[in-house]
Amino acid sequence: MKQNIKKVIEVGINQETDSWLAGKIKLVNIISLANFIFILWMILFDLFINKNHYLSIVLLGISFIMLIPYYLNYKKRYIASRLVFLSFAYFCICFLAVIFGKEFYFQYYLVPGVGMSLIFFRDEIGNKKWLFTLAGVPLWALLEFWFANYPAFIILDGKYVSAISYFSSFLIFVTAILMFGTFTHESDNQLKNISKMNKKFKQLANIDPLTNLYNRRFVDQQLNYLFDLAKNQNGFLGFVIFDIDFFKKVNDTYGHDAGDKVLQMIAKLADENFRETDLVGRIGGEEFCIVFTNTNKENVLKIVERFRKEIEEQVVQYEEKDIKVTSSFGISYFSNNLNSCEELFKNADTALYEAKRSGRNRIYEYKKDL
């Protein structure tokens, strides 16, 4: 049932429809259908309690006119649909008010009409939208002038007029609620979509596309922040730089696609071995880093050693060939003697150089005598 209602409301919308346009299409569809249904209820009410059915005859014609914008949306003539909707709405309001008099409060339909003109055409027809908006003011004045000088063309029974006027007021209220409710809902959806897109773009700006690890830019930002935090709160901060031993040889022997598979293998292992609070990033071609907080040196060494062994044991298959690699690691730790995170970075890089100089596939911690 819910899906069927959704299909009816979303007539004219497809996957390529812009979200703002989709909101306007839905708004026209909902108000057109709601007016059609409520007017039919008014007709049924009129048929049961009134001897003469002049109002029903007029309303029946108007109810079908209100479906024309719905049909135009179905034909994907979106701007025409809204132009017709507002033009017919203004005309029908004036027609009903003049024919049946001010007791029915039909002129109050001009209020939601003014709001709809601004919502409907805020993007497409520029300053012309003000023609539809400001049209409500002279039309209202014209109706008030008409009521003061001319009687209704069709006079209906007083008790009947009272009942229908309440029904008409209710319909005006419902129309306004539907209009602003629908627009607010679509605006909220649009803001949510914008927020999601902003988060996605922000994430893309911080993520290395090949490995899905954080990139150098993001690592530098976070490392600066964590360094200041450690300095202010005397907290733990460990920084590890590692790279793949003889990675150039992998690329030269098997090709860059094979090299990419090796990098992705490293990233997958990192995702499996480190905590969510550990920041892992790719900071160069085959160079990676890990930032540790809320732990100690012994745990860092234990975790990194386990990770080193797992890399050593992995086999990357590429075009029926087995590729094995190893990695070298350099570790530095925060101390109050350091003035900046650049020093922390440089110390880890120095330790990595020592690990590679000493034979590779090993871990070195930075010491002042390196």
BELQUIQUI-V116756 format. One record per residue. N is the residue number from 1. RES is the residue in three letters. SS is DSSP state (hx for helix, st for strand, lp for the rest). PSI is psi in whole degrees, -180 to 180 (NA if undefined). NEAR is the number of other ideal C-beta (glycine too) atoms within 8 Angstrom. Layout:
<<N;RES;SS;PSI;NEAR> <N;RES;SS;PSI;NEAR>>
This chain:
<<1;MET;lp;-48;4> <2;LYS;hx;-41;5> <3;GLN;hx;-39;6> <4;ASN;hx;-42;7> <5;ILE;hx;-42;8> <6;LYS;hx;-41;8> <7;LYS;hx;-41;8> <8;VAL;hx;-44;9> <9;ILE;hx;-32;10> <10;GLU;lp;22;11> <11;VAL;lp;130;11> <12;GLY;lp;-6;12> <13;ILE;lp;133;8> <14;ASN;lp;-176;4> <15;GLN;lp;-24;3> <16;GLU;lp;-5;3> <17;THR;lp;129;10> <18;ASP;lp;145;5> <19;SER;hx;-37;10> <20;TRP;hx;-43;9> <21;LEU;hx;-40;9> <22;ALA;hx;-39;12> <23;GLY;hx;-40;14> <24;LYS;hx;-40;12> <25;ILE;hx;-46;16> <26;LYS;hx;-40;13> <27;LEU;hx;-46;15> <28;VAL;hx;-45;15> <29;ASN;hx;-46;15> <30;ILE;hx;-47;11> <31;ILE;hx;-39;14> <32;SER;hx;-49;13> <33;LEU;hx;-40;12> <34;ALA;hx;-44;11> <35;ASN;hx;-41;12> <36;PHE;hx;-46;12> <37;ILE;hx;-45;8> <38;PHE;hx;-37;10> <39;ILE;hx;-38;14> <40;LEU;hx;-38;9> <41;TRP;hx;-39;8> <42;MET;hx;-38;14> <43;ILE;hx;-45;12> <44;LEU;hx;-42;8> <45;PHE;hx;-44;11> <46;ASP;hx;-41;13> <47;LEU;hx;-31;8> <48;PHE;hx;-32;6> <49;ILE;hx;-7;6> <50;ASN;lp;143;12> <51;LYS;lp;-43;2> <52;ASN;lp;139;5> <53;HIS;lp;40;8> <54;TYR;hx;-44;8> <55;LEU;hx;-41;13> <56;SER;hx;-41;11> <57;ILE;hx;-46;8> <58;VAL;hx;-46;12> <59;LEU;hx;-34;12> <60;LEU;hx;-44;10> <61;GLY;hx;-42;8> <62;ILE;hx;-38;11> <63;SER;hx;-39;13> <64;PHE;hx;-31;9> <65;ILE;hx;-37;9> <66;MET;lp;-15;16> <67;LEU;lp;-12;11> <68;ILE;hx;-45;11> <69;PRO;hx;-36;14> <70;TYR;hx;-43;14> <71;TYR;hx;-40;8> <72;LEU;hx;-36;12> <73;ASN;hx;-40;15> <74;TYR;hx;-36;8> <75;LYS;lp;5;7> <76;LYS;lp;30;6> <77;ARG;lp;77;8> <78;TYR;hx;-47;12> <79;ILE;hx;-42;9> <80;ALA;hx;-39;8> <81;SER;hx;-45;15> <82;ARG;hx;-37;13> <83;LEU;hx;-45;8> <84;VAL;hx;-43;11> <85;PHE;hx;-52;16> <86;LEU;hx;-40;13> <87;SER;hx;-48;8> <88;PHE;hx;-37;12> <89;ALA;hx;-49;12> <90;TYR;hx;-44;13> <91;PHE;hx;-46;8> <92;CYS;hx;-38;11> <93;ILE;hx;-49;14> <94;CYS;hx;-41;11> <95;PHE;hx;-49;9> <96;LEU;hx;-41;12> <97;ALA;hx;-43;15> <98;VAL;hx;-42;11> <99;ILE;hx;-43;10> <100;PHE;hx;-2;14> <101;GLY;lp;172;10> <102;LYS;hx;-11;8> <103;GLU;hx;-23;9> <104;PHE;hx;-8;12> <105;TYR;lp;29;10> <106;PHE;hx;-30;10> <107;GLN;hx;-20;12> <108;TYR;hx;-13;8> <109;TYR;hx;-18;11> <110;LEU;hx;-24;12> <111;VAL;hx;-57;10> <112;PRO;hx;-27;11> <113;GLY;hx;-39;14> <114;VAL;hx;-46;10> <115;GLY;hx;-40;11> <116;MET;hx;-35;14> <117;SER;hx;-39;14> <118;LEU;hx;-41;10> <119;ILE;hx;-44;11> <120;PHE;hx;-38;14> <121;PHE;lp;26;13> <122;ARG;lp;-24;7> <123;ASP;lp;-35;4> <124;GLU;lp;-47;6> <125;ILE;lp;15;7> <126;GLY;hx;-134;5> <127;ASN;hx;-15;5> <128;LYS;hx;-21;8> <129;LYS;hx;-26;13> <130;TRP;hx;-24;7> <131;LEU;hx;-44;7> <132;PHE;hx;-38;12> <133;THR;hx;-52;10> <134;LEU;hx;-17;8> <135;ALA;hx;-29;10> <136;GLY;hx;-30;13> <137;VAL;hx;-55;7> <138;PRO;hx;-31;8> <139;LEU;hx;-42;13> <140;TRP;hx;-48;10> <141;ALA;hx;-40;8> <142;LEU;hx;-42;9> <143;LEU;hx;-43;13> <144;GLU;hx;-39;9> <145;PHE;hx;-42;8> <146;TRP;hx;-46;10> <147;PHE;hx;-34;10> <148;ALA;hx;-24;5> <149;ASN;hx;-17;5> <150;TYR;lp;139;5> <151;PRO;lp;170;5> <152;ALA;lp;147;9> <153;PHE;lp;-37;6> <154;ILE;lp;118;8> <155;ILE;lp;126;5> <156;LEU;lp;163;12> <157;ASP;lp;138;6> <158;GLY;hx;-47;6> <159;LYS;hx;-39;6> <160;TYR;hx;-41;10> <161;VAL;hx;-43;11> <162;SER;hx;-45;9> <163;ALA;hx;-44;10> <164;ILE;hx;-34;14> <165;SER;hx;-38;11> <166;TYR;hx;-42;8> <167;PHE;hx;-42;10> <168;SER;hx;-42;12> <169;SER;hx;-41;10> <170;PHE;hx;-41;8> <171;LEU;hx;-39;12> <172;ILE;hx;-45;13> <173;PHE;hx;-45;8> <174;VAL;hx;-41;10> <175;THR;hx;-45;13> <176;ALA;hx;-43;11> <177;ILE;hx;-45;8> <178;LEU;hx;-42;11> <179;MET;hx;-55;14> <180;PHE;hx;-32;9> <181;GLY;hx;-46;8> <182;THR;hx;-45;13> <183;PHE;hx;-41;11> <184;THR;hx;-43;8> <185;HIS;hx;-46;8> <186;GLU;hx;-35;14> <187;SER;hx;-41;9> <188;ASP;hx;-44;8> <189;ASN;hx;-41;10> <190;GLN;hx;-44;11> <191;LEU;hx;-38;8> <192;LYS;hx;-42;8> <193;ASN;hx;-42;9> <194;ILE;hx;-43;8> <195;SER;hx;-43;8> <196;LYS;hx;-42;8> <197;MET;hx;-40;8> <198;ASN;hx;-42;8> <199;LYS;hx;-40;8> <200;LYS;hx;-45;8> <201;PHE;hx;-39;8> <202;LYS;hx;-41;8> <203;GLN;hx;-43;8> <204;LEU;hx;-34;8> <205;ALA;hx;-20;8> <206;ASN;hx;-4;9> <207;ILE;st;137;11> <208;ASP;lp;122;10> <209;PRO;lp;-28;5> <210;LEU;lp;-44;8> <211;THR;lp;-14;9> <212;ASN;lp;18;7> <213;LEU;lp;167;12> <214;TYR;st;148;12> <215;ASN;lp;177;12> <216;ARG;hx;-40;9> <217;ARG;hx;-47;8> <218;PHE;hx;-40;12> <219;VAL;hx;-44;14> <220;ASP;hx;-43;8> <221;GLN;hx;-49;8> <222;GLN;hx;-37;11> <223;LEU;hx;-40;13> <224;ASN;hx;-46;9> <225;TYR;hx;-47;8> <226;LEU;hx;-33;12> <227;PHE;hx;-47;14> <228;ASP;hx;-39;8> <229;LEU;hx;-45;10> <230;ALA;hx;-38;13> <231;LYS;hx;-41;9> <232;ASN;hx;-33;6> <233;GLN;hx;7;6> <234;ASN;lp;43;6> <235;GLY;lp;175;9> <236;PHE;lp;138;11> <237;LEU;st;117;14> <238;GLY;st;138;14> <239;PHE;st;127;17> <240;VAL;st;131;14> <241;ILE;st;132;15> <242;PHE;st;153;14> <243;ASP;st;172;12> <244;ILE;st;127;12> <245;ASP;lp;134;11> <246;PHE;lp;41;8> <247;PHE;hx;-34;13> <248;LYS;hx;-35;6> <249;LYS;hx;-37;7> <250;VAL;hx;-48;14> <251;ASN;hx;-43;11> <252;ASP;hx;-35;5> <253;THR;hx;-45;6> <254;TYR;hx;-14;11> <255;GLY;lp;163;6> <256;HIS;hx;-29;6> <257;ASP;hx;-39;8> <258;ALA;hx;-41;16> <259;GLY;hx;-40;13> <260;ASP;hx;-39;9> <261;LYS;hx;-38;11> <262;VAL;hx;-45;14> <263;LEU;hx;-41;13> <264;GLN;hx;-33;10> <265;MET;hx;-44;10> <266;ILE;hx;-45;13> <267;ALA;hx;-41;13> <268;LYS;hx;-44;8> <269;LEU;hx;-40;12> <270;ALA;hx;-41;13> <271;ASP;hx;-34;8> <272;GLU;hx;-25;5> <273;ASN;hx;-21;9> <274;PHE;lp;157;9> <275;ARG;lp;164;4> <276;GLU;lp;-27;3> <277;THR;lp;-12;6> <278;ASP;lp;128;10> <279;LEU;st;120;9> <280;VAL;st;131;13> <281;GLY;st;159;14> <282;ARG;st;117;14> <283;ILE;lp;1;10> <284;GLY;lp;-169;7> <285;GLY;lp;-65;4> <286;GLU;lp;18;9> <287;GLU;st;134;10> <288;PHE;st;169;14> <289;CYS;st;159;13> <290;ILE;st;134;13> <291;VAL;st;123;16> <292;PHE;st;135;14> <293;THR;st;167;12> <294;ASN;lp;45;6> <295;THR;lp;-155;8> <296;ASN;lp;174;6> <297;LYS;hx;-40;8> <298;GLU;hx;-45;6> <299;ASN;hx;-39;9> <300;VAL;hx;-48;13> <301;LEU;hx;-42;11> <302;LYS;hx;-46;8> <303;ILE;hx;-43;11> <304;VAL;hx;-39;14> <305;GLU;hx;-42;9> <306;ARG;hx;-42;9> <307;PHE;hx;-42;12> <308;ARG;hx;-43;15> <309;LYS;hx;-39;8> <310;GLU;hx;-39;10> <311;ILE;hx;-44;12> <312;GLU;hx;-33;10> <313;GLU;hx;-14;6> <314;GLN;lp;148;10> <315;VAL;lp;122;7> <316;VAL;st;122;12> <317;GLN;st;129;7> <318;TYR;st;117;9> <319;GLU;lp;51;5> <320;GLU;lp;21;3> <321;LYS;st;143;8> <322;ASP;st;126;6> <323;ILE;st;126;13> <324;LYS;lp;141;8> <325;VAL;lp;165;13> <326;THR;lp;169;11> <327;SER;st;152;13> <328;SER;st;145;15> <329;PHE;st;138;15> <330;GLY;st;132;19> <331;ILE;st;136;16> <332;SER;st;158;13> <333;TYR;st;152;12> <334;PHE;lp;141;12> <335;SER;lp;160;5> <336;ASN;lp;-13;5> <337;ASN;lp;-16;3> <338;LEU;lp;139;11> <339;ASN;lp;-21;3> <340;SER;lp;164;7> <341;CYS;hx;-20;10> <342;GLU;hx;-36;6> <343;GLU;hx;-41;9> <344;LEU;hx;-44;16> <345;PHE;hx;-47;12> <346;LYS;hx;-38;8> <347;ASN;hx;-41;12> <348;ALA;hx;-39;16> <349;ASP;hx;-38;10> <350;THR;hx;-42;12> <351;ALA;hx;-37;17> <352;LEU;hx;-43;15> <353;TYR;hx;-41;9> <354;GLU;hx;-38;11> <355;ALA;hx;-40;14> <356;LYS;hx;-38;9> <357;ARG;hx;-28;6> <358;SER;lp;6;8> <359;GLY;lp;-3;5> <360;ARG;lp;174;10> <361;ASN;lp;47;9> <362;ARG;lp;171;10> <363;ILE;st;136;12> <364;TYR;st;135;14> <365;GLU;st;143;11> <366;TYR;lp;134;12> <367;LYS;lp;151;5> <368;LYS;lp;-25;3> <369;ASP;lp;4;3> <370;LEU;lp;NA;8>>
